[in-house]
Amino acid sequence: MTISAGTPPTSAPPTGTTPGAVVLGFLTGGVTGTSLAAFVVGCVLENLPLCLTGVGLPAAYGLLLFLAGAPRRAREAAVAPRTALAMIESLHAVGGEATSDVAVRFDLTVAPDDASAHRIEVTQNINLADLPDYRPRGIVVVQYPPDRPWRVRIVKRPTPEWEDRAAGARIDSAPGPARVSEPSKGCAVVLVALLGLLLGAACVILPVRDDLFDQGTTARSPSSVAPSVSSTSSTTVVSSGSATVTLGPHQSFLDENDLRRAFDSLTEGKDREERQALTVVVQERVLSVVYAPAGTHASGFDLRSLPYERFPALVRTARTTLGVHSPRTWQITAEGLTGSLTIRTGVSGSDGAASLEADSKGKIVRRTPAR
């Protein structure tokens, strides 16, 4: 029995540019951009909710797509596949040599009983022991969904009827223009997916752009700033009951080097080492200390015991996790009036104020978000 190629199909396969595909592409791009931006920004700002959003959003979206596609998959599974004969034009292994199965790329001429023959390429895993059964010009039995002819699978164990048909069949090669392939998504789907990705990333970055810029400013090394008198100047005033360190313009106590130098200047010398502090207040450019009166038994603490290296991190956490979206000012207050050292970090902005409390090691023990 000889099967000719017949007339090549004249209608092109439909493209994937449908309204549903465009909407799905936009949603997929938006979820991708949102999750990536949320994870990266969350890591930079040490914002745990953003990090969790970046991880959980794609998982939830994937689960939603799986559930939404269940009815379609059930309908497709209920449709009986079409069986046809096919001739192997060529084949070559494309991977999997290290296992018992090898991925083989087949170029087939598929000849359905009720339609014109067509060419198609398909990759399928073949057991190494069965590989000699597949050779160019050989006839095989294939199956594919009637509405998706590009999803061809070679039937490894056909029924006796089809096995007999394959043994006595000859198929003419289909010409190149008769090739069938999976419909492309189309440029519109790619463009809306890219638009969704950009919009998703923007929705995450724009609300916290001020915090990101502040992060970049405070993380900048002092060596990256051009030397000047104002950038390295500070004023220290010490009296019997208090001390104040004031930084010059373009400086901040969020810089750990400036903070360390300020505390070193207040604890140098034997007389200063023995003084106990009642309260310490740190603001953007001002550090103030109130000392316990000499000769009294008032509860105080040693300035050297303060975890001041944790102060910048406490301010960043208060700025980004307590619900103050555009914080303008911050203040750290350390006091030991109750016998145990307590460190409070407060931030305020146009939408309210919030604070957090840390212990003597700088570990956060309580949060009071903005209301």
VEXDREN-2710 file (C-alpha; in Angstrom, 1 decimal):
% VEXDREN-2710
k/r/px/py/pz
1/MET/0.0/0.0/0.0
2/THR/1.4/3.4/-1.1
3/ILE/0.3/6.6/0.5
4/SER/1.1/9.8/-1.5
5/ALA/1.8/13.1/0.1
6/GLY/-1.2/14.7/-1.6
7/THR/-1.8/18.4/-1.7
8/PRO/0.0/20.4/1.0
9/PRO/-2.2/22.2/3.5
10/THR/-3.0/25.7/2.3
11/SER/-4.2/27.2/5.5
12/ALA/-1.6/28.4/8.0
13/PRO/-1.8/27.3/11.6
14/PRO/-3.6/29.7/13.8
15/THR/-1.4/32.0/15.9
16/GLY/-1.6/32.3/19.7
17/THR/-2.6/36.0/19.5
18/THR/-6.1/35.7/20.9
19/PRO/-7.6/37.9/23.6
20/GLY/-7.2/35.2/26.2
21/ALA/-3.5/34.7/25.2
22/VAL/-2.9/38.5/25.4
23/VAL/-4.5/38.8/28.9
24/LEU/-2.6/35.7/30.1
25/GLY/0.7/37.1/28.8
26/PHE/0.1/40.4/30.5
27/LEU/-0.8/38.7/33.8
28/THR/2.3/36.5/33.6
29/GLY/4.6/39.4/32.9
30/GLY/3.1/41.4/35.7
31/VAL/3.5/38.6/38.2
32/THR/7.0/38.0/37.1
33/GLY/8.0/41.7/37.4
34/THR/6.2/42.1/40.7
35/SER/7.8/39.0/42.3
36/LEU/11.3/39.7/41.1
37/ALA/11.2/43.3/42.2
38/ALA/9.6/42.5/45.6
39/PHE/12.3/39.9/46.3
40/VAL/15.2/42.1/45.3
41/VAL/13.9/45.2/47.1
42/GLY/12.9/43.2/50.1
43/CYS/16.5/41.9/50.4
44/VAL/18.0/45.4/50.0
45/LEU/15.7/47.0/52.5
46/GLU/15.6/44.0/54.8
47/ASN/11.9/43.9/54.5
48/LEU/10.6/40.4/55.2
49/PRO/7.0/40.9/53.9
50/LEU/8.4/42.0/50.5
51/CYS/10.8/39.0/50.4
52/LEU/7.9/36.6/51.2
53/THR/5.8/38.3/48.5
54/GLY/8.5/37.7/45.9
55/VAL/8.6/34.0/46.7
56/GLY/4.9/33.4/47.4
57/LEU/3.3/35.3/44.5
58/PRO/4.6/33.1/41.6
59/ALA/3.7/30.0/43.6
60/ALA/0.2/31.2/44.1
61/TYR/-0.1/32.3/40.5
62/GLY/1.1/28.9/39.2
63/LEU/-1.4/27.1/41.4
64/LEU/-4.2/29.4/40.1
65/LEU/-3.2/28.7/36.5
66/PHE/-3.2/24.9/37.3
67/LEU/-6.7/25.0/38.8
68/ALA/-8.1/27.3/36.0
69/GLY/-6.7/24.9/33.3
70/ALA/-8.2/21.8/34.9
71/PRO/-11.5/21.9/32.9
72/ARG/-9.6/22.4/29.6
73/ARG/-7.3/19.5/30.4
74/ALA/-10.3/17.3/31.2
75/ARG/-12.0/18.2/27.9
76/GLU/-8.8/17.5/26.0
77/ALA/-8.3/14.2/27.7
78/ALA/-11.8/13.1/26.8
79/VAL/-11.1/13.5/23.0
80/ALA/-9.8/10.3/21.5
81/PRO/-6.4/10.8/19.8
82/ARG/-6.2/10.3/16.0
83/THR/-4.0/7.4/14.8
84/ALA/-2.0/7.6/11.6
85/LEU/1.0/6.2/9.8
86/ALA/4.2/8.2/9.4
87/MET/7.5/7.8/7.7
88/ILE/10.8/8.7/9.4
89/GLU/12.6/11.2/7.1
90/SER/15.6/11.5/9.5
91/LEU/16.5/11.1/13.2
92/HIS/19.3/12.0/15.5
93/ALA/20.0/11.9/19.2
94/VAL/19.8/15.2/21.0
95/GLY/20.6/14.1/24.6
96/GLY/20.2/11.5/27.4
97/GLU/23.1/9.3/26.5
98/ALA/23.9/8.7/30.2
99/THR/20.6/6.9/30.8
100/SER/18.7/3.9/29.3
101/ASP/16.5/6.3/27.3
102/VAL/17.9/8.7/24.8
103/ALA/16.1/11.8/23.4
104/VAL/15.7/11.5/19.7
105/ARG/14.7/14.2/17.3
106/PHE/12.5/12.8/14.5
107/ASP/11.6/14.4/11.2
108/LEU/8.4/12.7/10.1
109/THR/6.0/12.7/7.2
110/VAL/2.6/12.0/8.8
111/ALA/-0.1/10.6/6.5
112/PRO/-3.6/10.6/8.1
113/ASP/-6.3/8.6/6.4
114/ASP/-8.7/11.5/5.9
115/ALA/-6.2/14.4/5.4
116/SER/-3.2/15.4/3.4
117/ALA/0.2/14.3/4.5
118/HIS/2.4/16.8/6.3
119/ARG/5.9/17.1/7.8
120/ILE/6.6/17.6/11.5
121/GLU/9.5/17.5/13.9
122/VAL/9.1/15.9/17.3
123/THR/11.5/14.9/20.1
124/GLN/10.7/11.7/22.0
125/ASN/12.7/9.5/24.4
126/ILE/13.5/6.1/23.0
127/ASN/15.0/3.1/24.9
128/LEU/18.5/2.3/23.7
129/ALA/17.5/-1.3/23.1
130/ASP/14.6/-0.2/20.8
131/LEU/16.7/2.4/18.9
132/PRO/17.7/0.0/16.0
133/ASP/13.9/-0.4/15.2
134/TYR/13.8/3.3/14.1
135/ARG/15.6/4.1/10.9
136/PRO/15.2/6.5/8.0
137/ARG/12.4/5.6/5.5
138/GLY/10.9/3.3/8.2
139/ILE/7.1/3.4/8.8
140/VAL/5.8/4.0/12.4
141/VAL/2.4/4.4/13.9
142/VAL/1.7/7.8/15.5
143/GLN/-1.1/9.4/17.5
144/TYR/-2.0/13.1/18.1
145/PRO/-5.0/15.2/19.2
146/PRO/-7.2/16.0/16.3
147/ASP/-7.1/19.8/17.0
148/ARG/-3.3/19.8/17.8
149/PRO/-1.5/17.9/15.1
150/TRP/1.9/19.2/16.2
151/ARG/1.7/17.1/19.4
152/VAL/2.7/13.9/17.6
153/ARG/3.8/10.9/19.7
154/ILE/5.2/7.6/18.2
155/VAL/3.3/4.6/19.4
156/LYS/5.9/2.1/20.6
157/ARG/3.5/-0.8/20.9
158/PRO/0.7/-0.4/18.3
159/THR/-2.3/-2.7/17.9
160/PRO/-2.0/-5.7/15.6
161/GLU/-4.2/-4.0/13.0
162/TRP/-1.9/-0.9/12.8
163/GLU/1.2/-3.0/13.0
164/ASP/0.1/-4.9/9.9
165/ARG/-0.7/-1.6/8.1
166/ALA/2.7/-0.2/8.9
167/ALA/4.4/-3.4/7.7
168/GLY/2.9/-3.1/4.3
169/ALA/2.7/0.7/3.8
170/ARG/4.8/3.0/1.7
171/ILE/4.6/6.8/2.2
172/ASP/5.8/9.5/-0.1
173/SER/7.7/12.3/1.5
174/ALA/5.7/15.4/2.1
175/PRO/7.2/18.7/0.7
176/GLY/8.7/21.3/3.1
177/PRO/5.8/23.8/2.8
178/ALA/3.5/21.1/4.2
179/ARG/5.3/21.3/7.6
180/VAL/3.1/21.7/10.7
181/SER/4.4/23.3/13.9
182/GLU/2.9/24.7/17.1
183/PRO/1.3/28.1/16.7
184/SER/3.5/31.0/17.7
185/LYS/2.5/33.3/20.5
186/GLY/2.7/36.4/18.2
187/CYS/4.4/39.7/18.8
188/ALA/1.4/41.2/20.7
189/VAL/1.7/38.6/23.5
190/VAL/5.4/39.2/23.9
191/LEU/4.9/43.0/24.0
192/VAL/2.1/42.9/26.6
193/ALA/4.1/40.4/28.7
194/LEU/7.0/42.9/28.7
195/LEU/4.6/45.7/29.5
196/GLY/3.2/43.7/32.4
197/LEU/6.7/42.9/33.7
198/LEU/7.6/46.6/33.7
199/LEU/4.4/47.7/35.4
200/GLY/4.7/45.0/38.0
201/ALA/8.2/46.1/38.9
202/ALA/7.2/49.7/39.0
203/CYS/4.3/49.0/41.4
204/VAL/6.8/47.6/43.8
205/ILE/9.7/50.1/43.4
206/LEU/7.9/53.4/43.2
207/PRO/6.3/53.3/46.7
208/VAL/9.6/52.6/48.3
209/ARG/11.9/54.6/46.0
210/ASP/12.7/57.1/48.8
211/ASP/13.9/54.3/51.1
212/LEU/16.0/52.8/48.3
213/PHE/17.7/56.2/47.6
214/ASP/18.3/56.7/51.3
215/GLN/19.7/53.2/51.5
216/GLY/22.1/54.0/48.7
217/THR/23.2/57.2/50.4
218/THR/23.8/55.8/53.8
219/ALA/25.6/52.7/52.4
220/ARG/28.0/54.9/50.5
221/SER/31.5/54.8/51.9
222/PRO/33.0/58.0/53.2
223/SER/35.9/57.5/50.8
224/SER/33.5/58.0/47.9
225/VAL/32.8/61.6/49.0
226/ALA/35.2/64.2/47.9
227/PRO/37.2/65.4/50.9
228/SER/36.2/68.8/52.3
229/VAL/36.3/70.6/55.6
230/SER/32.5/70.4/56.1
231/SER/32.3/66.6/55.3
232/THR/34.7/65.6/58.1
233/SER/34.0/68.2/60.7
234/SER/32.3/67.7/64.0
235/THR/31.9/69.7/67.3
236/THR/32.1/68.1/70.7
237/VAL/30.9/69.9/73.9
238/VAL/31.4/68.2/77.3
239/SER/30.3/69.6/80.6
240/SER/29.9/68.1/84.1
241/GLY/26.3/66.8/83.4
242/SER/26.1/66.4/79.7
243/ALA/27.9/66.1/76.4
244/THR/26.9/66.8/72.8
245/VAL/28.5/65.9/69.5
246/THR/27.3/67.8/66.4
247/LEU/28.3/66.7/62.9
248/GLY/28.9/69.1/60.0
249/PRO/26.8/69.3/56.8
250/HIS/26.6/66.2/54.6
251/GLN/27.3/63.9/57.5
252/SER/25.0/61.5/59.3
253/PHE/25.2/59.3/62.4
254/LEU/23.8/56.5/60.2
255/ASP/27.4/56.3/59.0
256/GLU/29.0/53.8/61.4
257/ASN/32.4/55.5/61.2
258/ASP/31.0/58.9/62.3
259/LEU/29.1/57.1/65.1
260/ARG/32.1/55.3/66.3
261/ARG/34.3/58.4/66.3
262/ALA/31.7/60.3/68.3
263/PHE/31.5/57.6/71.0
264/ASP/35.3/57.3/71.1
265/SER/35.6/61.1/71.7
266/LEU/33.2/60.8/74.7
267/THR/35.0/57.8/76.3
268/GLU/38.6/58.7/75.9
269/GLY/40.4/59.4/79.1
270/LYS/40.2/57.8/82.5
271/ASP/37.8/60.4/83.9
272/ARG/35.3/59.9/81.0
273/GLU/35.5/56.1/81.2
274/GLU/34.2/56.1/84.8
275/ARG/31.2/58.3/84.1
276/GLN/27.8/56.7/83.9
277/ALA/25.2/57.9/81.4
278/LEU/21.5/58.2/82.2
279/THR/20.2/58.8/78.6
280/VAL/21.7/58.9/75.1
281/VAL/19.8/60.5/72.2
282/VAL/21.1/60.0/68.6
283/GLN/19.6/62.0/65.7
284/GLU/20.7/62.6/62.2
285/ARG/23.6/65.0/63.1
286/VAL/23.4/65.4/66.9
287/LEU/24.4/62.9/69.6
288/SER/23.4/64.0/73.2
289/VAL/24.4/62.4/76.5
290/VAL/23.0/63.1/80.0
291/TYR/25.4/61.9/82.7
292/ALA/24.4/60.7/86.2
293/PRO/25.4/63.3/88.8
294/ALA/28.7/62.6/90.5
295/GLY/28.4/61.1/94.0
296/THR/24.9/59.8/93.5
297/HIS/23.6/56.2/93.2
298/ALA/21.4/56.9/90.2
299/SER/21.1/54.0/87.7
300/GLY/23.3/54.5/84.7
301/PHE/25.2/52.6/82.1
302/ASP/28.6/52.7/80.5
303/LEU/28.7/54.4/77.1
304/ARG/31.0/51.7/75.8
305/SER/28.4/49.0/76.5
306/LEU/26.0/50.5/73.9
307/PRO/25.6/48.3/70.7
308/TYR/26.0/51.4/68.6
309/GLU/27.1/49.4/65.6
310/ARG/23.5/48.2/65.5
311/PHE/22.0/51.7/65.4
312/PRO/22.0/52.1/61.6
313/ALA/20.3/48.8/61.1
314/LEU/17.7/49.6/63.7
315/VAL/16.9/52.9/61.9
316/ARG/16.6/51.0/58.5
317/THR/14.3/48.5/60.1
318/ALA/12.1/51.1/61.7
319/ARG/11.9/53.0/58.4
320/THR/10.9/50.1/56.2
321/THR/8.8/47.7/58.4
322/LEU/6.6/49.9/60.6
323/GLY/4.2/51.4/58.1
324/VAL/5.7/54.8/57.7
325/HIS/6.0/55.0/54.0
326/SER/8.0/58.3/53.7
327/PRO/9.8/58.8/57.0
328/ARG/11.4/62.2/57.4
329/THR/13.0/62.1/60.8
330/TRP/14.4/59.4/63.1
331/GLN/15.7/59.3/66.7
332/ILE/17.4/56.7/68.9
333/THR/17.0/57.0/72.7
334/ALA/19.0/54.7/75.1
335/GLU/18.2/54.9/78.8
336/GLY/18.9/52.9/81.9
337/LEU/16.7/54.6/84.4
338/THR/14.8/51.4/85.2
339/GLY/17.9/49.4/85.8
340/SER/18.1/47.6/82.4
341/LEU/19.3/49.3/79.3
342/THR/16.5/50.0/76.8
343/ILE/17.0/51.3/73.2
344/ARG/14.0/52.9/71.4
345/THR/14.1/53.8/67.8
346/GLY/11.4/56.2/66.5
347/VAL/10.6/57.4/63.0
348/SER/8.0/59.9/61.8
349/GLY/6.6/61.2/58.6
350/SER/3.5/62.7/57.0
351/ASP/1.5/59.6/57.6
352/GLY/2.3/59.1/61.3
353/ALA/5.0/57.9/63.7
354/ALA/6.2/54.5/64.7
355/SER/8.8/53.0/67.0
356/LEU/10.6/49.8/67.9
357/GLU/12.4/48.7/71.1
358/ALA/15.6/46.8/71.4
359/ASP/17.6/45.3/74.3
360/SER/21.1/46.0/75.4
361/LYS/22.5/43.8/72.6
362/GLY/20.5/45.7/69.9
363/LYS/18.0/42.8/69.4
364/ILE/14.5/44.0/68.6
365/VAL/12.0/42.9/71.3
366/ARG/8.9/45.1/70.6
367/ARG/7.4/47.0/67.6
368/THR/4.8/49.8/67.6
369/PRO/3.7/50.3/63.9
370/ALA/2.1/53.5/62.6
371/ARG/-1.6/53.8/63.0
END
